[in-house]
Amino acid sequence: MSSRHPANREHTEKFLRALGERFKKPARIYLVGGTSLVWEGFREQSLDVDVSFEVDDADHGKFVQTIRELKDELIINVEEVSPADFIPLPSGARDRAVFIGRYGSLDIFHFDFYS
């Protein structure tokens, strides 16, 4: 098995661009943990691109499949993870997410740093 590209800013942005081009439905994507640190320049790279997302239930399967395809095509590790999996989120967490940009119909945010 070949090694994967590092999850640096360049490869993370390439993944988000490709995801926005391929998945045409609206969704909210949150960069989580080390991925946010990489995006903001506090770290050079991470082991993987950590994301959490909100997508319509009817589109969830297609969205996950698109991520799987891109992981293989771009040779990058992508993990779905949310702080909500580990801690109770404080009220207002969604509202405190920091907007990063828009890729196609995808709105990209940093997960609430306070959480």
PDB file as gemmi writes it, atoms N, CA and C in Angstrom:
CRYST1    1.000    1.000    1.000  90.00  90.00  90.00 P 1                      
ATOM      1  N   MET A   1       0.844  -1.186   0.000  1.00  0.00           N  
ATOM      2  CA  MET A   1       0.000   0.000   0.000  1.00  0.00           C  
ATOM      3  C   MET A   1       0.886   1.246   0.000  1.00  0.00           C  
ATOM      4  N   SER A   2       0.591   2.180  -0.861  1.00  0.00           N  
ATOM      5  CA  SER A   2       1.409   3.382  -0.947  1.00  0.00           C  
ATOM      6  C   SER A   2       1.065   4.344   0.183  1.00  0.00           C  
ATOM      7  N   SER A   3       2.012   5.199   0.500  1.00  0.00           N  
ATOM      8  CA  SER A   3       1.766   6.163   1.564  1.00  0.00           C  
ATOM      9  C   SER A   3       0.878   7.292   1.049  1.00  0.00           C  
ATOM     10  N   ARG A   4       0.213   7.931   1.965  1.00  0.00           N  
ATOM     11  CA  ARG A   4      -0.701   9.020   1.638  1.00  0.00           C  
ATOM     12  C   ARG A   4       0.024  10.357   1.707  1.00  0.00           C  
ATOM     13  N   HIS A   5      -0.512  11.343   1.004  1.00  0.00           N  
ATOM     14  CA  HIS A   5       0.022  12.697   1.081  1.00  0.00           C  
ATOM     15  C   HIS A   5      -0.210  13.242   2.486  1.00  0.00           C  
ATOM     16  N   PRO A   6       0.668  14.112   2.952  1.00  0.00           N  
ATOM     17  CA  PRO A   6       0.438  14.732   4.258  1.00  0.00           C  
ATOM     18  C   PRO A   6      -0.791  15.635   4.191  1.00  0.00           C  
ATOM     19  N   ALA A   7      -1.471  15.755   5.294  1.00  0.00           N  
ATOM     20  CA  ALA A   7      -2.647  16.626   5.353  1.00  0.00           C  
ATOM     21  C   ALA A   7      -2.174  18.041   5.679  1.00  0.00           C  
ATOM     22  N   ASN A   8      -1.532  18.670   4.693  1.00  0.00           N  
ATOM     23  CA  ASN A   8      -1.094  20.050   4.867  1.00  0.00           C  
ATOM     24  C   ASN A   8      -2.154  20.979   4.271  1.00  0.00           C  
ATOM     25  N   ARG A   9      -1.899  22.261   4.319  1.00  0.00           N  
ATOM     26  CA  ARG A   9      -2.887  23.232   3.831  1.00  0.00           C  
ATOM     27  C   ARG A   9      -3.181  23.005   2.341  1.00  0.00           C  
ATOM     28  N   GLU A  10      -2.141  22.783   1.559  1.00  0.00           N  
ATOM     29  CA  GLU A  10      -2.310  22.591   0.117  1.00  0.00           C  
ATOM     30  C   GLU A  10      -3.210  21.393  -0.188  1.00  0.00           C  
ATOM     31  N   HIS A  11      -2.942  20.260   0.435  1.00  0.00           N  
ATOM     32  CA  HIS A  11      -3.736  19.060   0.156  1.00  0.00           C  
ATOM     33  C   HIS A  11      -5.139  19.160   0.747  1.00  0.00           C  
ATOM     34  N   THR A  12      -5.273  19.846   1.867  1.00  0.00           N  
ATOM     35  CA  THR A  12      -6.602  20.053   2.449  1.00  0.00           C  
ATOM     36  C   THR A  12      -7.450  20.913   1.526  1.00  0.00           C  
ATOM     37  N   GLU A  13      -6.865  21.984   1.016  1.00  0.00           N  
ATOM     38  CA  GLU A  13      -7.614  22.854   0.110  1.00  0.00           C  
ATOM     39  C   GLU A  13      -7.942  22.133  -1.199  1.00  0.00           C  
ATOM     40  N   LYS A  14      -7.030  21.339  -1.690  1.00  0.00           N  
ATOM     41  CA  LYS A  14      -7.285  20.553  -2.904  1.00  0.00           C  
ATOM     42  C   LYS A  14      -8.470  19.609  -2.677  1.00  0.00           C  
ATOM     43  N   PHE A  15      -8.520  18.970  -1.513  1.00  0.00           N  
ATOM     44  CA  PHE A  15      -9.636  18.091  -1.171  1.00  0.00           C  
ATOM     45  C   PHE A  15     -10.948  18.876  -1.127  1.00  0.00           C  
ATOM     46  N   LEU A  16     -10.968  20.027  -0.458  1.00  0.00           N  
ATOM     47  CA  LEU A  16     -12.196  20.816  -0.346  1.00  0.00           C  
ATOM     48  C   LEU A  16     -12.667  21.306  -1.711  1.00  0.00           C  
ATOM     49  N   ARG A  17     -11.737  21.742  -2.550  1.00  0.00           N  
ATOM     50  CA  ARG A  17     -12.100  22.173  -3.911  1.00  0.00           C  
ATOM     51  C   ARG A  17     -12.738  21.028  -4.691  1.00  0.00           C  
ATOM     52  N   ALA A  18     -12.103  19.861  -4.640  1.00  0.00           N  
ATOM     53  CA  ALA A  18     -12.619  18.700  -5.373  1.00  0.00           C  
ATOM     54  C   ALA A  18     -13.978  18.269  -4.831  1.00  0.00           C  
ATOM     55  N   LEU A  19     -14.139  18.310  -3.519  1.00  0.00           N  
ATOM     56  CA  LEU A  19     -15.420  17.945  -2.912  1.00  0.00           C  
ATOM     57  C   LEU A  19     -16.510  18.912  -3.361  1.00  0.00           C  
ATOM     58  N   GLY A  20     -16.200  20.199  -3.380  1.00  0.00           N  
ATOM     59  CA  GLY A  20     -17.167  21.198  -3.826  1.00  0.00           C  
ATOM     60  C   GLY A  20     -17.523  21.065  -5.299  1.00  0.00           C  
ATOM     61  N   GLU A  21     -16.573  20.633  -6.111  1.00  0.00           N  
ATOM     62  CA  GLU A  21     -16.843  20.429  -7.537  1.00  0.00           C  
ATOM     63  C   GLU A  21     -17.679  19.183  -7.779  1.00  0.00           C  
ATOM     64  N   ARG A  22     -17.458  18.161  -6.999  1.00  0.00           N  
ATOM     65  CA  ARG A  22     -18.102  16.876  -7.238  1.00  0.00           C  
ATOM     66  C   ARG A  22     -19.469  16.751  -6.552  1.00  0.00           C  
ATOM     67  N   PHE A  23     -19.594  17.271  -5.339  1.00  0.00           N  
ATOM     68  CA  PHE A  23     -20.855  17.157  -4.599  1.00  0.00           C  
ATOM     69  C   PHE A  23     -21.622  18.461  -4.776  1.00  0.00           C  
ATOM     70  N   LYS A  24     -22.753  18.397  -5.457  1.00  0.00           N  
ATOM     71  CA  LYS A  24     -23.463  19.606  -5.883  1.00  0.00           C  
ATOM     72  C   LYS A  24     -24.530  20.091  -4.911  1.00  0.00           C  
ATOM     73  N   LYS A  25     -24.819  19.332  -3.875  1.00  0.00           N  
ATOM     74  CA  LYS A  25     -25.865  19.714  -2.921  1.00  0.00           C  
ATOM     75  C   LYS A  25     -25.269  20.589  -1.819  1.00  0.00           C  
ATOM     76  N   PRO A  26     -26.095  21.416  -1.168  1.00  0.00           N  
ATOM     77  CA  PRO A  26     -25.568  22.243  -0.081  1.00  0.00           C  
ATOM     78  C   PRO A  26     -25.191  21.403   1.139  1.00  0.00           C  
ATOM     79  N   ALA A  27     -24.135  21.822   1.811  1.00  0.00           N  
ATOM     80  CA  ALA A  27     -23.695  21.165   3.045  1.00  0.00           C  
ATOM     81  C   ALA A  27     -22.806  22.133   3.809  1.00  0.00           C  
ATOM     82  N   ARG A  28     -22.705  21.894   5.112  1.00  0.00           N  
ATOM     83  CA  ARG A  28     -21.767  22.635   5.970  1.00  0.00           C  
ATOM     84  C   ARG A  28     -20.671  21.668   6.371  1.00  0.00           C  
ATOM     85  N   ILE A  29     -19.432  22.059   6.119  1.00  0.00           N  
ATOM     86  CA  ILE A  29     -18.271  21.243   6.467  1.00  0.00           C  
ATOM     87  C   ILE A  29     -17.504  22.000   7.544  1.00  0.00           C  
ATOM     88  N   TYR A  30     -17.111  21.279   8.582  1.00  0.00           N  
ATOM     89  CA  TYR A  30     -16.337  21.874   9.666  1.00  0.00           C  
ATOM     90  C   TYR A  30     -14.958  21.230   9.710  1.00  0.00           C  
ATOM     91  N   LEU A  31     -13.912  22.039   9.658  1.00  0.00           N  
ATOM     92  CA  LEU A  31     -12.570  21.540   9.911  1.00  0.00           C  
ATOM     93  C   LEU A  31     -12.425  21.426  11.418  1.00  0.00           C  
ATOM     94  N   VAL A  32     -11.807  20.345  11.863  1.00  0.00           N  
ATOM     95  CA  VAL A  32     -11.754  20.030  13.287  1.00  0.00           C  
ATOM     96  C   VAL A  32     -10.304  19.855  13.731  1.00  0.00           C  
ATOM     97  N   GLY A  33     -10.015  20.282  14.950  1.00  0.00           N  
ATOM     98  CA  GLY A  33      -8.751  19.988  15.623  1.00  0.00           C  
ATOM     99  C   GLY A  33      -7.517  20.392  14.846  1.00  0.00           C  
ATOM    100  N   GLY A  34      -6.632  19.401  14.629  1.00  0.00           N  
ATOM    101  CA  GLY A  34      -5.365  19.647  13.952  1.00  0.00           C  
ATOM    102  C   GLY A  34      -5.529  20.213  12.560  1.00  0.00           C  
ATOM    103  N   THR A  35      -6.619  19.876  11.901  1.00  0.00           N  
ATOM    104  CA  THR A  35      -6.849  20.407  10.555  1.00  0.00           C  
ATOM    105  C   THR A  35      -7.041  21.919  10.600  1.00  0.00           C  
ATOM    106  N   SER A  36      -7.737  22.415  11.619  1.00  0.00           N  
ATOM    107  CA  SER A  36      -7.870  23.867  11.779  1.00  0.00           C  
ATOM    108  C   SER A  36      -6.520  24.509  12.073  1.00  0.00           C  
ATOM    109  N   LEU A  37      -5.707  23.840  12.886  1.00  0.00           N  
ATOM    110  CA  LEU A  37      -4.375  24.374  13.197  1.00  0.00           C  
ATOM    111  C   LEU A  37      -3.510  24.454  11.943  1.00  0.00           C  
ATOM    112  N   VAL A  38      -3.604  23.441  11.094  1.00  0.00           N  
ATOM    113  CA  VAL A  38      -2.867  23.453   9.828  1.00  0.00           C  
ATOM    114  C   VAL A  38      -3.385  24.584   8.941  1.00  0.00           C  
ATOM    115  N   TRP A  39      -4.700  24.697   8.827  1.00  0.00           N  
ATOM    116  CA  TRP A  39      -5.305  25.707   7.958  1.00  0.00           C  
ATOM    117  C   TRP A  39      -4.851  27.112   8.353  1.00  0.00           C  
ATOM    118  N   GLU A  40      -4.766  27.356   9.654  1.00  0.00           N  
ATOM    119  CA  GLU A  40      -4.404  28.685  10.153  1.00  0.00           C  
ATOM    120  C   GLU A  40      -2.895  28.905  10.249  1.00  0.00           C  
ATOM    121  N   GLY A  41      -2.107  27.894   9.897  1.00  0.00           N  
ATOM    122  CA  GLY A  41      -0.664  28.058   9.862  1.00  0.00           C  
ATOM    123  C   GLY A  41       0.059  27.793  11.170  1.00  0.00           C  
ATOM    124  N   PHE A  42      -0.629  27.228  12.162  1.00  0.00           N  
ATOM    125  CA  PHE A  42       0.004  26.918  13.444  1.00  0.00           C  
ATOM    126  C   PHE A  42       0.763  25.593  13.415  1.00  0.00           C  
ATOM    127  N   ARG A  43       0.419  24.758  12.453  1.00  0.00           N  
ATOM    128  CA  ARG A  43       1.125  23.486  12.231  1.00  0.00           C  
ATOM    129  C   ARG A  43       1.348  23.337  10.739  1.00  0.00           C  
ATOM    130  N   GLU A  44       2.400  22.609  10.392  1.00  0.00           N  
ATOM    131  CA  GLU A  44       2.675  22.374   8.977  1.00  0.00           C  
ATOM    132  C   GLU A  44       1.753  21.329   8.372  1.00  0.00           C  
ATOM    133  N   GLN A  45       1.483  20.279   9.123  1.00  0.00           N  
ATOM    134  CA  GLN A  45       0.644  19.199   8.605  1.00  0.00           C  
ATOM    135  C   GLN A  45       0.047  18.407   9.758  1.00  0.00           C  
ATOM    136  N   SER A  46      -0.901  17.573   9.393  1.00  0.00           N  
ATOM    137  CA  SER A  46      -1.562  16.672  10.327  1.00  0.00           C  
ATOM    138  C   SER A  46      -1.572  15.288   9.684  1.00  0.00           C  
ATOM    139  N   LEU A  47      -1.947  14.284  10.446  1.00  0.00           N  
ATOM    140  CA  LEU A  47      -2.006  12.932   9.888  1.00  0.00           C  
ATOM    141  C   LEU A  47      -3.134  12.782   8.879  1.00  0.00           C  
ATOM    142  N   ASP A  48      -4.223  13.512   9.116  1.00  0.00           N  
ATOM    143  CA  ASP A  48      -5.365  13.408   8.219  1.00  0.00           C  
ATOM    144  C   ASP A  48      -6.157  14.698   8.246  1.00  0.00           C  
ATOM    145  N   VAL A  49      -7.090  14.804   7.321  1.00  0.00           N  
ATOM    146  CA  VAL A  49      -8.019  15.923   7.288  1.00  0.00           C  
ATOM    147  C   VAL A  49      -9.206  15.512   8.153  1.00  0.00           C  
ATOM    148  N   ASP A  50      -9.365  16.189   9.284  1.00  0.00           N  
ATOM    149  CA  ASP A  50     -10.469  15.890  10.201  1.00  0.00           C  
ATOM    150  C   ASP A  50     -11.628  16.824   9.898  1.00  0.00           C  
ATOM    151  N   VAL A  51     -12.784  16.237   9.587  1.00  0.00           N  
ATOM    152  CA  VAL A  51     -13.960  17.030   9.256  1.00  0.00           C  
ATOM    153  C   VAL A  51     -15.187  16.498   9.976  1.00  0.00           C  
ATOM    154  N   SER A  52     -16.097  17.410  10.202  1.00  0.00           N  
ATOM    155  CA  SER A  52     -17.442  17.093  10.638  1.00  0.00           C  
ATOM    156  C   SER A  52     -18.341  17.768   9.609  1.00  0.00           C  
ATOM    157  N   PHE A  53     -19.552  17.282   9.441  1.00  0.00           N  
ATOM    158  CA  PHE A  53     -20.380  17.896   8.408  1.00  0.00           C  
ATOM    159  C   PHE A  53     -21.854  17.792   8.732  1.00  0.00           C  
ATOM    160  N   GLU A  54     -22.601  18.698   8.113  1.00  0.00           N  
ATOM    161  CA  GLU A  54     -24.063  18.693   8.147  1.00  0.00           C  
ATOM    162  C   GLU A  54     -24.526  18.631   6.704  1.00  0.00           C  
ATOM    163  N   VAL A  55     -25.249  17.578   6.391  1.00  0.00           N  
ATOM    164  CA  VAL A  55     -25.765  17.393   5.039  1.00  0.00           C  
ATOM    165  C   VAL A  55     -27.165  16.801   5.171  1.00  0.00           C  
ATOM    166  N   ASP A  56     -28.030  17.112   4.251  1.00  0.00           N  
ATOM    167  CA  ASP A  56     -29.390  16.584   4.277  1.00  0.00           C  
ATOM    168  C   ASP A  56     -29.357  15.062   4.342  1.00  0.00           C  
ATOM    169  N   ASP A  57     -30.242  14.484   5.137  1.00  0.00           N  
ATOM    170  CA  ASP A  57     -30.280  13.023   5.297  1.00  0.00           C  
ATOM    171  C   ASP A  57     -30.380  12.296   3.955  1.00  0.00           C  
ATOM    172  N   ALA A  58     -31.140  12.857   3.028  1.00  0.00           N  
ATOM    173  CA  ALA A  58     -31.317  12.212   1.720  1.00  0.00           C  
ATOM    174  C   ALA A  58     -30.017  12.178   0.914  1.00  0.00           C  
ATOM    175  N   ASP A  59     -29.087  13.074   1.228  1.00  0.00           N  
ATOM    176  CA  ASP A  59     -27.829  13.171   0.481  1.00  0.00           C  
ATOM    177  C   ASP A  59     -26.641  12.581   1.232  1.00  0.00           C  
ATOM    178  N   HIS A  60     -26.865  12.111   2.447  1.00  0.00           N  
ATOM    179  CA  HIS A  60     -25.760  11.652   3.306  1.00  0.00           C  
ATOM    180  C   HIS A  60     -24.935  10.543   2.658  1.00  0.00           C  
ATOM    181  N   GLY A  61     -25.587   9.524   2.129  1.00  0.00           N  
ATOM    182  CA  GLY A  61     -24.875   8.401   1.517  1.00  0.00           C  
ATOM    183  C   GLY A  61     -24.002   8.839   0.353  1.00  0.00           C  
ATOM    184  N   LYS A  62     -24.532   9.678  -0.509  1.00  0.00           N  
ATOM    185  CA  LYS A  62     -23.777  10.187  -1.659  1.00  0.00           C  
ATOM    186  C   LYS A  62     -22.596  11.041  -1.193  1.00  0.00           C  
ATOM    187  N   PHE A  63     -22.814  11.823  -0.146  1.00  0.00           N  
ATOM    188  CA  PHE A  63     -21.744  12.676   0.371  1.00  0.00           C  
ATOM    189  C   PHE A  63     -20.590  11.832   0.909  1.00  0.00           C  
ATOM    190  N   VAL A  64     -20.913  10.837   1.718  1.00  0.00           N  
ATOM    191  CA  VAL A  64     -19.881   9.958   2.280  1.00  0.00           C  
ATOM    192  C   VAL A  64     -19.157   9.212   1.162  1.00  0.00           C  
ATOM    193  N   GLN A  65     -19.891   8.745   0.168  1.00  0.00           N  
ATOM    194  CA  GLN A  65     -19.272   8.050  -0.963  1.00  0.00           C  
ATOM    195  C   GLN A  65     -18.319   8.974  -1.722  1.00  0.00           C  
ATOM    196  N   THR A  66     -18.712  10.213  -1.890  1.00  0.00           N  
ATOM    197  CA  THR A  66     -17.850  11.183  -2.576  1.00  0.00           C  
ATOM    198  C   THR A  66     -16.556  11.391  -1.801  1.00  0.00           C  
ATOM    199  N   ILE A  67     -16.641  11.491  -0.487  1.00  0.00           N  
ATOM    200  CA  ILE A  67     -15.432  11.632   0.337  1.00  0.00           C  
ATOM    201  C   ILE A  67     -14.541  10.409   0.171  1.00  0.00           C  
ATOM    202  N   ARG A  68     -15.121   9.222   0.206  1.00  0.00           N  
ATOM    203  CA  ARG A  68     -14.329   7.990   0.039  1.00  0.00           C  
ATOM    204  C   ARG A  68     -13.598   7.969  -1.300  1.00  0.00           C  
ATOM    205  N   GLU A  69     -14.299   8.351  -2.348  1.00  0.00           N  
ATOM    206  CA  GLU A  69     -13.681   8.372  -3.677  1.00  0.00           C  
ATOM    207  C   GLU A  69     -12.521   9.363  -3.723  1.00  0.00           C  
ATOM    208  N   LEU A  70     -12.727  10.536  -3.150  1.00  0.00           N  
ATOM    209  CA  LEU A  70     -11.683  11.560  -3.179  1.00  0.00           C  
ATOM    210  C   LEU A  70     -10.483  11.175  -2.326  1.00  0.00           C  
ATOM    211  N   LYS A  71     -10.722  10.486  -1.219  1.00  0.00           N  
ATOM    212  CA  LYS A  71      -9.604  10.010  -0.394  1.00  0.00           C  
ATOM    213  C   LYS A  71      -8.658   9.160  -1.236  1.00  0.00           C  
ATOM    214  N   ASP A  72      -9.239   8.274  -2.022  1.00  0.00           N  
ATOM    215  CA  ASP A  72      -8.427   7.388  -2.859  1.00  0.00           C  
ATOM    216  C   ASP A  72      -7.796   8.131  -4.036  1.00  0.00           C  
ATOM    217  N   GLU A  73      -8.570   8.975  -4.691  1.00  0.00           N  
ATOM    218  CA  GLU A  73      -8.056   9.703  -5.855  1.00  0.00           C  
ATOM    219  C   GLU A  73      -6.941  10.673  -5.479  1.00  0.00           C  
ATOM    220  N   LEU A  74      -7.101  11.355  -4.352  1.00  0.00           N  
ATOM    221  CA  LEU A  74      -6.132  12.375  -3.939  1.00  0.00           C  
ATOM    222  C   LEU A  74      -5.043  11.809  -3.025  1.00  0.00           C  
ATOM    223  N   ILE A  75      -5.192  10.541  -2.669  1.00  0.00           N  
ATOM    224  CA  ILE A  75      -4.225   9.838  -1.816  1.00  0.00           C  
ATOM    225  C   ILE A  75      -4.003  10.622  -0.517  1.00  0.00           C  
ATOM    226  N   ILE A  76      -5.105  10.873   0.190  1.00  0.00           N  
ATOM    227  CA  ILE A  76      -5.060  11.626   1.439  1.00  0.00           C  
ATOM    228  C   ILE A  76      -5.986  10.961   2.453  1.00  0.00           C  
ATOM    229  N   ASN A  77      -5.624  11.025   3.712  1.00  0.00           N  
ATOM    230  CA  ASN A  77      -6.485  10.496   4.769  1.00  0.00           C  
ATOM    231  C   ASN A  77      -7.507  11.552   5.158  1.00  0.00           C  
ATOM    232  N   VAL A  78      -8.769  11.156   5.212  1.00  0.00           N  
ATOM    233  CA  VAL A  78      -9.847  12.033   5.656  1.00  0.00           C  
ATOM    234  C   VAL A  78     -10.635  11.263   6.701  1.00  0.00           C  
ATOM    235  N   GLU A  79     -10.861  11.889   7.853  1.00  0.00           N  
ATOM    236  CA  GLU A  79     -11.593  11.245   8.940  1.00  0.00           C  
ATOM    237  C   GLU A  79     -12.768  12.112   9.354  1.00  0.00           C  
ATOM    238  N   GLU A  80     -13.923  11.476   9.530  1.00  0.00           N  
ATOM    239  CA  GLU A  80     -15.064  12.186  10.092  1.00  0.00           C  
ATOM    240  C   GLU A  80     -14.940  12.133  11.608  1.00  0.00           C  
ATOM    241  N   VAL A  81     -14.882  13.291  12.222  1.00  0.00           N  
ATOM    242  CA  VAL A  81     -14.753  13.375  13.670  1.00  0.00           C  
ATOM    243  C   VAL A  81     -15.400  14.678  14.135  1.00  0.00           C  
ATOM    244  N   SER A  82     -16.000  14.619  15.302  1.00  0.00           N  
ATOM    245  CA  SER A  82     -16.617  15.810  15.865  1.00  0.00           C  
ATOM    246  C   SER A  82     -16.329  15.866  17.354  1.00  0.00           C  
ATOM    247  N   PRO A  83     -16.042  17.045  17.878  1.00  0.00           N  
ATOM    248  CA  PRO A  83     -15.907  17.153  19.330  1.00  0.00           C  
ATOM    249  C   PRO A  83     -17.146  16.637  20.064  1.00  0.00           C  
ATOM    250  N   ALA A  84     -18.307  16.702  19.410  1.00  0.00           N  
ATOM    251  CA  ALA A  84     -19.541  16.205  20.027  1.00  0.00           C  
ATOM    252  C   ALA A  84     -19.478  14.703  20.291  1.00  0.00           C  
ATOM    253  N   ASP A  85     -18.553  13.999  19.636  1.00  0.00           N  
ATOM    254  CA  ASP A  85     -18.373  12.571  19.888  1.00  0.00           C  
ATOM    255  C   ASP A  85     -17.685  12.322  21.225  1.00  0.00           C  
ATOM    256  N   PHE A  86     -17.064  13.362  21.784  1.00  0.00           N  
ATOM    257  CA  PHE A  86     -16.258  13.197  22.991  1.00  0.00           C  
ATOM    258  C   PHE A  86     -16.726  14.030  24.177  1.00  0.00           C  
ATOM    259  N   ILE A  87     -17.337  15.172  23.885  1.00  0.00           N  
ATOM    260  CA  ILE A  87     -17.762  16.075  24.958  1.00  0.00           C  
ATOM    261  C   ILE A  87     -19.146  16.627  24.640  1.00  0.00           C  
ATOM    262  N   PRO A  88     -19.887  17.028  25.666  1.00  0.00           N  
ATOM    263  CA  PRO A  88     -21.139  17.741  25.379  1.00  0.00           C  
ATOM    264  C   PRO A  88     -20.794  19.138  24.846  1.00  0.00           C  
ATOM    265  N   LEU A  89     -21.405  19.501  23.759  1.00  0.00           N  
ATOM    266  CA  LEU A  89     -21.112  20.807  23.172  1.00  0.00           C  
ATOM    267  C   LEU A  89     -21.831  21.909  23.943  1.00  0.00           C  
ATOM    268  N   PRO A  90     -21.145  23.020  24.174  1.00  0.00           N  
ATOM    269  CA  PRO A  90     -21.809  24.142  24.831  1.00  0.00           C  
ATOM    270  C   PRO A  90     -22.847  24.754  23.894  1.00  0.00           C  
ATOM    271  N   SER A  91     -23.858  25.373  24.463  1.00  0.00           N  
ATOM    272  CA  SER A  91     -24.878  25.995  23.621  1.00  0.00           C  
ATOM    273  C   SER A  91     -24.229  27.084  22.769  1.00  0.00           C  
ATOM    274  N   GLY A  92     -24.721  27.221  21.566  1.00  0.00           N  
ATOM    275  CA  GLY A  92     -24.213  28.226  20.645  1.00  0.00           C  
ATOM    276  C   GLY A  92     -23.002  27.797  19.840  1.00  0.00           C  
ATOM    277  N   ALA A  93     -22.605  26.534  19.958  1.00  0.00           N  
ATOM    278  CA  ALA A  93     -21.398  26.068  19.257  1.00  0.00           C  
ATOM    279  C   ALA A  93     -21.517  26.269  17.745  1.00  0.00           C  
ATOM    280  N   ARG A  94     -22.664  25.965  17.189  1.00  0.00           N  
ATOM    281  CA  ARG A  94     -22.843  26.100  15.732  1.00  0.00           C  
ATOM    282  C   ARG A  94     -22.703  27.556  15.299  1.00  0.00           C  
ATOM    283  N   ASP A  95     -23.236  28.465  16.120  1.00  0.00           N  
ATOM    284  CA  ASP A  95     -23.182  29.890  15.791  1.00  0.00           C  
ATOM    285  C   ASP A  95     -21.772  30.470  15.904  1.00  0.00           C  
ATOM    286  N   ARG A  96     -20.919  29.837  16.691  1.00  0.00           N  
ATOM    287  CA  ARG A  96     -19.551  30.333  16.865  1.00  0.00           C  
ATOM    288  C   ARG A  96     -18.567  29.754  15.846  1.00  0.00           C  
ATOM    289  N   ALA A  97     -19.033  28.866  14.996  1.00  0.00           N  
ATOM    290  CA  ALA A  97     -18.154  28.321  13.952  1.00  0.00           C  
ATOM    291  C   ALA A  97     -17.651  29.473  13.081  1.00  0.00           C  
ATOM    292  N   VAL A  98     -16.374  29.436  12.753  1.00  0.00           N  
ATOM    293  CA  VAL A  98     -15.744  30.515  11.987  1.00  0.00           C  
ATOM    294  C   VAL A  98     -15.763  30.157  10.498  1.00  0.00           C  
ATOM    295  N   PHE A  99     -16.399  31.012   9.711  1.00  0.00           N  
ATOM    296  CA  PHE A  99     -16.516  30.774   8.271  1.00  0.00           C  
ATOM    297  C   PHE A  99     -15.153  30.893   7.605  1.00  0.00           C  
ATOM    298  N   ILE A 100     -14.828  29.908   6.769  1.00  0.00           N  
ATOM    299  CA  ILE A 100     -13.565  29.893   6.030  1.00  0.00           C  
ATOM    300  C   ILE A 100     -13.783  30.288   4.577  1.00  0.00           C  
ATOM    301  N   GLY A 101     -14.782  29.675   3.953  1.00  0.00           N  
ATOM    302  CA  GLY A 101     -15.021  29.964   2.546  1.00  0.00           C  
ATOM    303  C   GLY A 101     -16.060  29.040   1.960  1.00  0.00           C  
ATOM    304  N   ARG A 102     -16.303  29.244   0.692  1.00  0.00           N  
ATOM    305  CA  ARG A 102     -17.303  28.451  -0.021  1.00  0.00           C  
ATOM    306  C   ARG A 102     -16.630  27.746  -1.186  1.00  0.00           C  
ATOM    307  N   TYR A 103     -16.908  26.452  -1.282  1.00  0.00           N  
ATOM    308  CA  TYR A 103     -16.388  25.632  -2.377  1.00  0.00           C  
ATOM    309  C   TYR A 103     -17.602  24.990  -3.038  1.00  0.00           C  
ATOM    310  N   GLY A 104     -17.970  25.484  -4.216  1.00  0.00           N  
ATOM    311  CA  GLY A 104     -19.195  25.004  -4.843  1.00  0.00           C  
ATOM    312  C   GLY A 104     -20.375  25.374  -3.957  1.00  0.00           C  
ATOM    313  N   SER A 105     -21.172  24.379  -3.591  1.00  0.00           N  
ATOM    314  CA  SER A 105     -22.316  24.639  -2.709  1.00  0.00           C  
ATOM    315  C   SER A 105     -21.999  24.284  -1.257  1.00  0.00           C  
ATOM    316  N   LEU A 106     -20.722  24.084  -0.952  1.00  0.00           N  
ATOM    317  CA  LEU A 106     -20.299  23.717   0.401  1.00  0.00           C  
ATOM    318  C   LEU A 106     -19.791  24.942   1.153  1.00  0.00           C  
ATOM    319  N   ASP A 107     -20.336  25.173   2.324  1.00  0.00           N  
ATOM    320  CA  ASP A 107     -19.834  26.220   3.207  1.00  0.00           C  
ATOM    321  C   ASP A 107     -18.872  25.573   4.191  1.00  0.00           C  
ATOM    322  N   ILE A 108     -17.662  26.113   4.269  1.00  0.00           N  
ATOM    323  CA  ILE A 108     -16.604  25.530   5.084  1.00  0.00           C  
ATOM    324  C   ILE A 108     -16.360  26.423   6.298  1.00  0.00           C  
ATOM    325  N   PHE A 109     -16.277  25.784   7.470  1.00  0.00           N  
ATOM    326  CA  PHE A 109     -16.083  26.488   8.736  1.00  0.00           C  
ATOM    327  C   PHE A 109     -15.013  25.786   9.564  1.00  0.00           C  
ATOM    328  N   HIS A 110     -14.441  26.532  10.503  1.00  0.00           N  
ATOM    329  CA  HIS A 110     -13.716  25.901  11.596  1.00  0.00           C  
ATOM    330  C   HIS A 110     -14.775  25.529  12.623  1.00  0.00           C  
ATOM    331  N   PHE A 111     -14.682  24.331  13.175  1.00  0.00           N  
ATOM    332  CA  PHE A 111     -15.571  23.961  14.272  1.00  0.00           C  
ATOM    333  C   PHE A 111     -15.335  24.949  15.405  1.00  0.00           C  
ATOM    334  N   ASP A 112     -16.353  25.253  16.148  1.00  0.00           N  
ATOM    335  CA  ASP A 112     -16.286  26.194  17.270  1.00  0.00           C  
ATOM    336  C   ASP A 112     -15.038  25.958  18.119  1.00  0.00           C  
ATOM    337  N   PHE A 113     -14.125  26.922  18.118  1.00  0.00           N  
ATOM    338  CA  PHE A 113     -12.882  26.773  18.876  1.00  0.00           C  
ATOM    339  C   PHE A 113     -13.139  26.682  20.379  1.00  0.00           C  
ATOM    340  N   TYR A 114     -14.178  27.332  20.852  1.00  0.00           N  
ATOM    341  CA  TYR A 114     -14.508  27.315  22.282  1.00  0.00           C  
ATOM    342  C   TYR A 114     -14.840  25.904  22.759  1.00  0.00           C  
ATOM    343  N   SER A 115     -15.446  25.127  21.882  1.00  0.00           N  
ATOM    344  CA  SER A 115     -15.828  23.754  22.250  1.00  0.00           C  
ATOM    345  C   SER A 115     -14.598  22.917  22.483  1.00  0.00           C  
TER     346      SER A 115                                                      
END                                                                             
